[in-house]
Amino acid sequence: MFLQIHTPSAPLDYYIDAIWYSADDDFQTIHRTIPILHHELIFNFSDHFSVHAGRGTPTLVSNAGCWISGLHTIPTITRTMGRHEMVGVLFKPYGLRQFTGAPAAGFRNLAVSGAEIMGNDLESLMTRIARTAIINEKFSMLEDFLRSRCRAATLPDYIPHAVRSLAEEPARIGVIGALATDIGITTAAMIAAFNNHVGLPPLALLNLQRLNRVLADLAADPRGPLTPLAHRHGYFDQAHFIRHFRRATGMTPSSYKRAALAGGISPISPNSILLG
């Protein structure tokens, strides 16, 4: 699998973490994807790519050309078969609304047609991206489009500050109220702003941030004991840790460790578990 990562220039870098390109002549895989901290805009030129939320639930994506993937709080299953080529944008947790104008909560646990949200210009962009074989030109086209969509002064300054603060905070009773007081707004106002710009209430984001830190530690050291890990990340006890982990990932921490030890998880991509 070939992968190239591009960091956009200002002002896009305030709202976007990375633009990526991946390709393979023949890529046959099934992965479990554990929720990440990004909304994504994805362009798909592959033979087959699908995303499923689990048994008994509708397919989120099946060979779509372009879609927006919201913040997920549950794991998904992705399947790739044949020739693979994709381009994507990883938005910061608060970045998506700056380009869509739509409340971020409306994308939660969903994959929504990109053209439906961003208009027919996105279809034209997709055609132009497909026609060039030069990866940096694909990135430039996408950056130009995103600059044209970037809406100034719609993001409250305290949202990025609050997202960063929560990432550094241990989970504890009253942490959301304390942060709201520090900012100078009510807890209800902060929750409403998070739903609008982030797509999750602040406590749900904090738990997702904590889960991602746990995954990074487990993938880096799958032989390490679980109890100290749980305490280090602010879980009250082992049962609390396992319950939260299983709800968000669809597997137990021990199952995740076994997958890492078997080579099904890379420390570089701790949210992706190879299933086949």
C-alpha beads as a LAMMPS data file, in Angstrom:
LAMMPS data file: protein, C-alpha beads

276 atoms
275 bonds

1 atom types
1 bond types

-500.0 500.0 xlo xhi
-500.0 500.0 ylo yhi
-500.0 500.0 zlo zhi

Masses

1 110.0

Atoms # bond

1 1 1 0.000 0.000 0.000
2 1 1 1.360 3.401 -1.030
3 1 1 0.451 6.272 1.311
4 1 1 1.352 9.956 1.031
5 1 1 0.432 12.572 3.663
6 1 1 0.219 16.298 2.980
7 1 1 -0.081 19.108 5.535
8 1 1 -2.103 22.020 4.106
9 1 1 -0.923 25.617 4.343
10 1 1 -2.632 28.447 6.256
11 1 1 -5.454 29.124 6.812
12 1 1 -6.498 25.529 6.113
13 1 1 -4.078 24.093 8.674
14 1 1 -6.183 25.686 11.432
15 1 1 -9.097 23.413 10.515
16 1 1 -7.408 20.436 8.832
17 1 1 -4.817 18.014 10.186
18 1 1 -3.849 16.339 6.915
19 1 1 -4.749 15.488 3.336
20 1 1 -3.849 11.936 2.325
21 1 1 -3.557 9.769 -0.767
22 1 1 -3.451 5.955 -0.794
23 1 1 -3.184 3.487 -3.669
24 1 1 -2.511 -0.157 -4.409
25 1 1 -2.785 -2.227 -7.591
26 1 1 -4.515 -5.071 -5.730
27 1 1 -5.671 -4.583 -2.128
28 1 1 -7.857 -7.218 -0.494
29 1 1 -8.583 -6.452 3.165
30 1 1 -11.220 -6.290 5.858
31 1 1 -10.563 -3.952 8.796
32 1 1 -12.353 -3.016 11.980
33 1 1 -12.004 0.750 12.376
34 1 1 -12.256 2.101 15.912
35 1 1 -13.563 5.698 16.203
36 1 1 -10.986 8.377 15.444
37 1 1 -10.976 12.085 16.293
38 1 1 -11.615 13.337 12.776
39 1 1 -14.411 14.075 10.385
40 1 1 -13.295 13.077 6.882
41 1 1 -14.013 14.106 3.306
42 1 1 -13.189 11.086 1.124
43 1 1 -12.866 10.599 -2.645
44 1 1 -12.956 6.992 -3.798
45 1 1 -11.647 5.675 -7.136
46 1 1 -11.293 2.037 -6.052
47 1 1 -12.801 -1.108 -7.565
48 1 1 -14.615 -1.812 -4.303
49 1 1 -14.725 0.013 -0.986
50 1 1 -17.509 -0.314 1.580
51 1 1 -18.129 0.672 5.186
52 1 1 -20.514 -1.170 7.490
53 1 1 -21.560 -0.198 11.001
54 1 1 -22.141 -3.786 12.108
55 1 1 -24.560 -6.652 11.852
56 1 1 -28.171 -5.709 11.305
57 1 1 -27.357 -2.085 10.468
58 1 1 -27.482 -0.305 7.084
59 1 1 -24.338 -0.114 4.966
60 1 1 -22.834 3.345 5.407
61 1 1 -20.844 3.382 2.150
62 1 1 -20.788 1.041 -0.846
63 1 1 -18.650 2.109 -3.803
64 1 1 -19.608 5.764 -3.369
65 1 1 -17.530 8.338 -5.190
66 1 1 -17.333 11.014 -2.501
67 1 1 -18.701 11.284 1.011
68 1 1 -18.297 13.026 4.353
69 1 1 -17.757 10.733 7.305
70 1 1 -18.774 12.245 10.635
71 1 1 -17.302 11.567 14.057
72 1 1 -18.094 7.998 15.014
73 1 1 -18.716 6.691 18.514
74 1 1 -19.005 3.040 17.404
75 1 1 -16.651 0.827 15.378
76 1 1 -17.139 0.184 11.660
77 1 1 -16.013 -2.539 9.267
78 1 1 -14.312 -1.543 6.005
79 1 1 -13.835 -3.831 3.005
80 1 1 -11.494 -3.176 0.074
81 1 1 -11.157 -5.406 -3.003
82 1 1 -9.179 -4.981 -6.220
83 1 1 -7.470 -1.831 -7.418
84 1 1 -7.416 0.769 -4.663
85 1 1 -7.119 4.562 -4.910
86 1 1 -8.478 7.140 -2.470
87 1 1 -7.899 10.761 -1.459
88 1 1 -9.088 12.133 1.865
89 1 1 -9.148 15.139 4.165
90 1 1 -8.757 14.692 7.917
91 1 1 -10.476 17.626 9.609
92 1 1 -9.651 18.687 13.118
93 1 1 -12.514 17.842 15.528
94 1 1 -13.986 21.332 15.045
95 1 1 -13.000 21.832 11.381
96 1 1 -15.784 20.335 9.281
97 1 1 -18.485 22.968 9.866
98 1 1 -16.147 25.650 8.565
99 1 1 -16.494 24.121 5.086
100 1 1 -20.059 22.807 5.079
101 1 1 -21.963 25.387 7.126
102 1 1 -23.988 22.476 8.525
103 1 1 -24.167 21.530 12.229
104 1 1 -21.531 18.861 12.845
105 1 1 -23.897 16.769 14.988
106 1 1 -25.863 15.978 11.826
107 1 1 -22.945 13.835 10.583
108 1 1 -22.490 11.776 13.765
109 1 1 -22.075 8.054 13.009
110 1 1 -23.057 8.719 9.379
111 1 1 -21.549 8.877 5.906
112 1 1 -23.241 11.619 3.842
113 1 1 -22.924 12.340 0.120
114 1 1 -20.289 15.027 -0.402
115 1 1 -22.144 16.610 -3.334
116 1 1 -25.334 16.757 -1.287
117 1 1 -23.568 18.928 1.276
118 1 1 -20.991 20.819 -0.791
119 1 1 -22.745 21.067 -4.157
120 1 1 -21.993 20.096 -7.744
121 1 1 -18.548 21.745 -7.639
122 1 1 -17.425 18.707 -5.675
123 1 1 -18.342 16.407 -8.576
124 1 1 -16.248 18.537 -10.932
125 1 1 -13.357 18.460 -8.467
126 1 1 -13.545 14.687 -8.252
127 1 1 -13.306 14.387 -12.054
128 1 1 -10.240 16.643 -12.151
129 1 1 -8.548 14.745 -9.309
130 1 1 -9.126 11.457 -11.129
131 1 1 -7.651 12.763 -14.397
132 1 1 -4.246 13.771 -13.029
133 1 1 -1.676 11.144 -12.126
134 1 1 0.462 13.631 -10.159
135 1 1 -0.326 13.302 -6.455
136 1 1 0.782 16.819 -5.505
137 1 1 -1.564 18.221 -8.160
138 1 1 -4.422 16.293 -6.556
139 1 1 -3.519 17.896 -3.242
140 1 1 -3.333 21.382 -4.805
141 1 1 -6.743 21.012 -6.453
142 1 1 -8.260 19.909 -3.172
143 1 1 -6.629 22.776 -1.251
144 1 1 -7.915 25.336 -3.768
145 1 1 -11.432 23.936 -3.423
146 1 1 -11.294 23.972 0.367
147 1 1 -9.994 27.555 0.440
148 1 1 -12.966 28.595 -1.669
149 1 1 -15.287 26.894 0.835
150 1 1 -13.630 28.194 4.011
151 1 1 -15.988 30.461 5.946
152 1 1 -14.252 33.084 8.053
153 1 1 -15.190 33.959 11.652
154 1 1 -17.831 31.267 12.229
155 1 1 -15.849 29.242 14.763
156 1 1 -15.816 30.604 18.338
157 1 1 -12.232 30.980 19.580
158 1 1 -12.972 28.997 22.719
159 1 1 -13.842 25.792 20.809
160 1 1 -10.259 24.921 19.724
161 1 1 -9.066 25.907 23.217
162 1 1 -11.669 23.659 24.838
163 1 1 -10.845 20.712 22.554
164 1 1 -7.144 21.005 23.419
165 1 1 -7.898 21.393 27.126
166 1 1 -10.079 18.275 27.198
167 1 1 -7.318 16.297 25.484
168 1 1 -5.016 17.150 28.408
169 1 1 -7.597 16.623 31.176
170 1 1 -8.071 13.410 33.150
171 1 1 -11.670 12.280 33.272
172 1 1 -13.123 13.497 36.552
173 1 1 -16.449 14.632 37.941
174 1 1 -17.119 18.284 37.146
175 1 1 -14.438 18.693 34.479
176 1 1 -16.889 20.009 31.840
177 1 1 -18.472 22.536 34.186
178 1 1 -15.047 23.723 35.335
179 1 1 -13.906 24.230 31.752
180 1 1 -17.073 26.166 30.899
181 1 1 -16.561 28.404 33.940
182 1 1 -12.945 28.990 32.955
183 1 1 -14.069 30.021 29.451
184 1 1 -16.830 32.235 30.856
185 1 1 -19.924 30.498 29.465
186 1 1 -22.557 28.171 30.895
187 1 1 -22.193 24.407 30.626
188 1 1 -25.375 24.292 28.515
189 1 1 -23.928 26.865 26.088
190 1 1 -20.688 24.897 25.754
191 1 1 -22.563 21.645 25.103
192 1 1 -24.662 23.351 22.406
193 1 1 -21.540 24.840 20.774
194 1 1 -19.777 21.462 20.787
195 1 1 -22.740 19.748 19.157
196 1 1 -22.774 22.461 16.509
197 1 1 -19.060 22.653 15.723
198 1 1 -17.601 19.329 16.899
199 1 1 -20.540 16.980 16.532
200 1 1 -20.309 15.508 20.021
201 1 1 -20.978 16.957 23.475
202 1 1 -17.751 17.713 25.363
203 1 1 -17.940 14.687 27.686
204 1 1 -18.336 12.318 24.714
205 1 1 -15.338 13.956 23.005
206 1 1 -13.266 13.655 26.186
207 1 1 -14.065 9.926 26.341
208 1 1 -13.149 9.514 22.672
209 1 1 -9.863 11.349 23.208
210 1 1 -9.123 9.116 26.190
211 1 1 -9.932 5.985 24.166
212 1 1 -7.495 7.061 21.453
213 1 1 -4.735 7.537 24.024
214 1 1 -5.460 4.053 25.397
215 1 1 -5.307 2.536 21.897
216 1 1 -1.965 4.222 21.216
217 1 1 -0.516 2.818 24.466
218 1 1 -1.910 -0.681 23.863
219 1 1 -0.656 -0.821 20.282
220 1 1 2.815 0.355 21.352
221 1 1 3.042 -2.107 24.270
222 1 1 0.533 -4.967 23.855
223 1 1 2.338 -7.068 26.466
224 1 1 1.837 -4.494 29.228
225 1 1 -0.627 -5.075 32.110
226 1 1 -4.126 -3.606 31.793
227 1 1 -4.785 -2.448 35.356
228 1 1 -2.010 0.217 35.490
229 1 1 -3.046 1.333 31.997
230 1 1 -6.656 1.807 33.110
231 1 1 -5.625 3.795 36.192
232 1 1 -3.190 5.922 34.195
233 1 1 -6.018 7.031 31.912
234 1 1 -8.443 7.856 34.703
235 1 1 -10.716 4.809 34.827
236 1 1 -12.158 4.071 38.263
237 1 1 -11.559 0.332 38.063
238 1 1 -10.954 -2.512 35.623
239 1 1 -14.678 -3.181 35.088
240 1 1 -15.291 0.483 34.160
241 1 1 -12.370 0.380 31.740
242 1 1 -13.470 -2.843 30.018
243 1 1 -17.092 -1.666 29.745
244 1 1 -16.113 1.651 28.126
245 1 1 -13.547 0.007 25.841
246 1 1 -15.962 -2.660 24.641
247 1 1 -18.782 -0.186 23.988
248 1 1 -16.550 1.973 21.771
249 1 1 -14.532 -0.735 20.019
250 1 1 -16.746 -3.838 19.898
251 1 1 -14.009 -5.905 21.551
252 1 1 -12.332 -6.307 24.940
253 1 1 -8.903 -4.836 25.751
254 1 1 -7.524 -8.390 25.946
255 1 1 -8.844 -9.158 22.450
256 1 1 -7.221 -5.949 21.182
257 1 1 -3.900 -6.980 22.770
258 1 1 -4.075 -10.409 21.117
259 1 1 -4.726 -8.777 17.727
260 1 1 -1.711 -6.489 18.220
261 1 1 0.532 -9.389 19.262
262 1 1 -0.612 -11.345 16.186
263 1 1 0.448 -8.469 13.907
264 1 1 -3.048 -7.277 13.051
265 1 1 -2.493 -3.780 14.458
266 1 1 0.280 -1.318 13.671
267 1 1 1.384 1.218 16.325
268 1 1 1.217 3.773 13.502
269 1 1 -2.521 3.062 13.005
270 1 1 -3.862 1.836 16.364
271 1 1 -7.495 2.445 15.296
272 1 1 -7.309 -0.088 12.455
273 1 1 -7.504 -3.840 13.126
274 1 1 -6.907 -6.317 10.317
275 1 1 -9.646 -8.941 10.191
276 1 1 -8.859 -10.608 6.896

Bonds

1 1 1 2
2 1 2 3
3 1 3 4
4 1 4 5
5 1 5 6
6 1 6 7
7 1 7 8
8 1 8 9
9 1 9 10
10 1 10 11
11 1 11 12
12 1 12 13
13 1 13 14
14 1 14 15
15 1 15 16
16 1 16 17
17 1 17 18
18 1 18 19
19 1 19 20
20 1 20 21
21 1 21 22
22 1 22 23
23 1 23 24
24 1 24 25
25 1 25 26
26 1 26 27
27 1 27 28
28 1 28 29
29 1 29 30
30 1 30 31
31 1 31 32
32 1 32 33
33 1 33 34
34 1 34 35
35 1 35 36
36 1 36 37
37 1 37 38
38 1 38 39
39 1 39 40
40 1 40 41
41 1 41 42
42 1 42 43
43 1 43 44
44 1 44 45
45 1 45 46
46 1 46 47
47 1 47 48
48 1 48 49
49 1 49 50
50 1 50 51
51 1 51 52
52 1 52 53
53 1 53 54
54 1 54 55
55 1 55 56
56 1 56 57
57 1 57 58
58 1 58 59
59 1 59 60
60 1 60 61
61 1 61 62
62 1 62 63
63 1 63 64
64 1 64 65
65 1 65 66
66 1 66 67
67 1 67 68
68 1 68 69
69 1 69 70
70 1 70 71
71 1 71 72
72 1 72 73
73 1 73 74
74 1 74 75
75 1 75 76
76 1 76 77
77 1 77 78
78 1 78 79
79 1 79 80
80 1 80 81
81 1 81 82
82 1 82 83
83 1 83 84
84 1 84 85
85 1 85 86
86 1 86 87
87 1 87 88
88 1 88 89
89 1 89 90
90 1 90 91
91 1 91 92
92 1 92 93
93 1 93 94
94 1 94 95
95 1 95 96
96 1 96 97
97 1 97 98
98 1 98 99
99 1 99 100
100 1 100 101
101 1 101 102
102 1 102 103
103 1 103 104
104 1 104 105
105 1 105 106
106 1 106 107
107 1 107 108
108 1 108 109
109 1 109 110
110 1 110 111
111 1 111 112
112 1 112 113
113 1 113 114
114 1 114 115
115 1 115 116
116 1 116 117
117 1 117 118
118 1 118 119
119 1 119 120
120 1 120 121
121 1 121 122
122 1 122 123
123 1 123 124
124 1 124 125
125 1 125 126
126 1 126 127
127 1 127 128
128 1 128 129
129 1 129 130
130 1 130 131
131 1 131 132
132 1 132 133
133 1 133 134
134 1 134 135
135 1 135 136
136 1 136 137
137 1 137 138
138 1 138 139
139 1 139 140
140 1 140 141
141 1 141 142
142 1 142 143
143 1 143 144
144 1 144 145
145 1 145 146
146 1 146 147
147 1 147 148
148 1 148 149
149 1 149 150
150 1 150 151
151 1 151 152
152 1 152 153
153 1 153 154
154 1 154 155
155 1 155 156
156 1 156 157
157 1 157 158
158 1 158 159
159 1 159 160
160 1 160 161
161 1 161 162
162 1 162 163
163 1 163 164
164 1 164 165
165 1 165 166
166 1 166 167
167 1 167 168
168 1 168 169
169 1 169 170
170 1 170 171
171 1 171 172
172 1 172 173
173 1 173 174
174 1 174 175
175 1 175 176
176 1 176 177
177 1 177 178
178 1 178 179
179 1 179 180
180 1 180 181
181 1 181 182
182 1 182 183
183 1 183 184
184 1 184 185
185 1 185 186
186 1 186 187
187 1 187 188
188 1 188 189
189 1 189 190
190 1 190 191
191 1 191 192
192 1 192 193
193 1 193 194
194 1 194 195
195 1 195 196
196 1 196 197
197 1 197 198
198 1 198 199
199 1 199 200
200 1 200 201
201 1 201 202
202 1 202 203
203 1 203 204
204 1 204 205
205 1 205 206
206 1 206 207
207 1 207 208
208 1 208 209
209 1 209 210
210 1 210 211
211 1 211 212
212 1 212 213
213 1 213 214
214 1 214 215
215 1 215 216
216 1 216 217
217 1 217 218
218 1 218 219
219 1 219 220
220 1 220 221
221 1 221 222
222 1 222 223
223 1 223 224
224 1 224 225
225 1 225 226
226 1 226 227
227 1 227 228
228 1 228 229
229 1 229 230
230 1 230 231
231 1 231 232
232 1 232 233
233 1 233 234
234 1 234 235
235 1 235 236
236 1 236 237
237 1 237 238
238 1 238 239
239 1 239 240
240 1 240 241
241 1 241 242
242 1 242 243
243 1 243 244
244 1 244 245
245 1 245 246
246 1 246 247
247 1 247 248
248 1 248 249
249 1 249 250
250 1 250 251
251 1 251 252
252 1 252 253
253 1 253 254
254 1 254 255
255 1 255 256
256 1 256 257
257 1 257 258
258 1 258 259
259 1 259 260
260 1 260 261
261 1 261 262
262 1 262 263
263 1 263 264
264 1 264 265
265 1 265 266
266 1 266 267
267 1 267 268
268 1 268 269
269 1 269 270
270 1 270 271
271 1 271 272
272 1 272 273
273 1 273 274
274 1 274 275
275 1 275 276
